[in-house]
Amino acid sequence: MEANEVKRMKDLEEENNRLKRIVANLTLENDAIRNVLEKKYGGLTTNGKQ
């Protein structure tokens, strides 16, 4: 591998890790919001019907 290919791969790995953290944080937020709504509205399914 050439030096520019190694740098590109390292940059892509860093970007991939950043995106994984974003997805993990959004998943946690989504779960927290879903839990609050289930407690408040009594466990509606995702399509709005029980």
Secondary structure as UniProt FT lines:
FT   HELIX           3..41
FT   TURN            46..47
//
